[in-house]
Amino acid sequence: MMIKFLDLQAINLVHQKEIEDKLLEVFRSGWYLLGNEVKIFEAKLANFIGTSHAIGVANGLDALRLILRAYIENGVMQKGDEIIVPANTYIASILAISDNGLVPVLVEPSPETFNIDVSEIEKKITPKTRGILIVHLYGRAIWSEELQKIAANNGLKIIEDNAQAIGASWNSIKTGNLGDAAAFSFYPGKNLGALGDAGAVTTNDESLADTIRAVANYGSKEKYVNLYQGLNSRLDEIQAAVLSVKIEYIDAENGRRREIAEKYLAGIKNPKLVLPENPSDKNEHVWHLFVIQTTEREKLQKYLLEKGVQTLIHYPIPPHQQAAYSDWNELSFPITEKIHQEVLSLPISPVLTDEEVESVVAALNDF
Ligand SMILES: *Cc1c(COP(=O)(O)O)cnc(C)c1O
């Protein structure tokens, strides 16, 4: 018996009846784009996050690209401006910046949170800096008054990459409503997953929301009238309908993830393994990933597989060492590099059973 890292089929079959009814309804309606299902989901998402606007788009990377593109169209940023971004992130956060002709400026993480080390940000600010792109990595909210102050004092926008942390909050404010604008991914494996690609932007900035909506629809607000050299990046009716069903369960499903994380944190006792920090405010973390660290990662991963436990690595190669960013290959980010060499993600999902969690704990303690 194999404990899968993530059983997407089981995760979605929990909602089989509701999802199938919705799929059939959309299929039979004859309306597949820019219709009611997208409007309904956008309203549900804005309400859940607490923002005045939510805009459905094609995927999480586009959500990030569109935020930055709209800031450029609105004259808030221009090509060549610098955006501060964590060196330790999924590469999409960085691709969105360079894709817009903006310059990513990488900052090391704090070893405790894996997230951007806020005390390192100010050193990287120059007259060209226009924004900080924070990433709520692994599902943990990264926010502080210090971060807010740095942004305010330097006139910087804060953009949240909230692809991994839907439902998390800081002082009762949801991620996605902390900064100036936020990007969501509903990639099937995310905590709120569609049946394909999907994404969204949330913001309280009306002018930004209007520009994003237009840029994502061929640069047009009115059919055949084009204000911007836009893209086609729309959320479709089928994905919106599925997400409208699943968003009703996100708090409960994140709650189950939290339960599993607590079981791992209490049960795993092995001096070879470093466990993730558990924030004192439990709402700060929605445990998209449960990431442990060990200097014997390859051995551990192989051992766990023999015991029937599937694990993954998030992520094996840091962005600055990728061929895609060859200009950065000589740069040194020792904390980021160490994290990439030592992290291993354990199975975690709302459908993982207590018995499975116990087997994972036992296997880790035997190692
Ligand atoms: C998944 C992810 C994205 C990209 O989302 P897609 O929907 O796959 O385009 C961006 N940033 C982070 C941190 C992610 O985990």
The ligand as an SDF file (V2000), in Angstrom:
LIG
                    3D

 15 15  0  0  0  0  0  0  0  0999 V2000
    1.6980   27.3320   -8.1250 C   0  0  0  0  0  0  0  0  0  0  0  0
    2.4360   28.5800   -7.9080 C   0  0  0  0  0  0  0  0  0  0  0  0
    2.4280   29.6370   -8.8300 C   0  0  0  0  0  0  0  0  0  0  0  0
    1.8980   29.5180  -10.2260 C   0  0  0  0  0  0  0  0  0  0  0  0
    0.6020   29.0930  -10.3450 O   0  0  0  0  0  0  0  0  0  0  0  0
    0.0960   28.4090  -11.7130 P   0  0  0  0  0  0  0  0  0  0  0  0
   -1.3800   28.3950  -11.5330 O   0  0  0  0  0  0  0  0  0  0  0  0
    0.6960   27.0580  -11.8040 O   0  0  0  0  0  0  0  0  0  0  0  0
    0.5150   29.2930  -12.8330 O   0  0  0  0  0  0  0  0  0  0  0  0
    3.0500   30.8240   -8.4980 C   0  0  0  0  0  0  0  0  0  0  0  0
    3.6790   30.9780   -7.3220 N   0  0  0  0  0  0  0  0  0  0  0  0
    3.7420   29.9910   -6.4160 C   0  0  0  0  0  0  0  0  0  0  0  0
    4.4430   30.2270   -5.1280 C   0  0  0  0  0  0  0  0  0  0  0  0
    3.1290   28.7580   -6.6740 C   0  0  0  0  0  0  0  0  0  0  0  0
    3.2110   27.7860   -5.7610 O   0  0  0  0  0  0  0  0  0  0  0  0
  1  2  1  0
  2  3  1  0
  2 14  2  0
  3  4  1  0
  3 10  2  0
  4  5  1  0
  5  6  1  0
  6  7  2  0
  6  8  1  0
  6  9  1  0
 10 11  1  0
 11 12  2  0
 12 13  1  0
 12 14  1  0
 14 15  1  0
M  END
$$$$
